[in-house]
Amino acid sequence: MKHDDLSPADQDKLDAAAFRRLIAHLDDRKDVQNIDLMILADFCRNCLSKWYRAAGEDLGLDISDAEARERIYGMPYADWKAKFQTPATPEQQAAFAARKPD
């Protein structure tokens, strides 16, 4: 069966499964900092949490930023930052600045 032949419900199931796998992968790679993701892919865990919250709004759900971040990070954001976030290096800061348009 081709993707185009899937029902919307099956497409949603596949999308949800891929999203859960992405979240699990990011959870397994806590060593990868958000700034690294932003430099390489122009998105990070915070972006995912904003997209998650926005998707909830589209469905009429009231999801706070904190709740969305906890879903993506697997814990309160402040806890994740304290345990896993490292200060950005000068090299990371320069790479981040270089990728941003003026």
RACOR-V23424 format. One record per pair of residues at least 12 apart in sequence whose C-alpha atoms are under 6 Angstrom apart, sorted by the first residue. I is the first residue (numbers start at 1). J is the second residue. Records with the same first field share a line. If there is no record, write none. Layout:
# RACOR-V23424
I = J ; J
This chain:
# RACOR-V23424
39 = 96
49 = 68 ; 69 ; 72
53 = 68
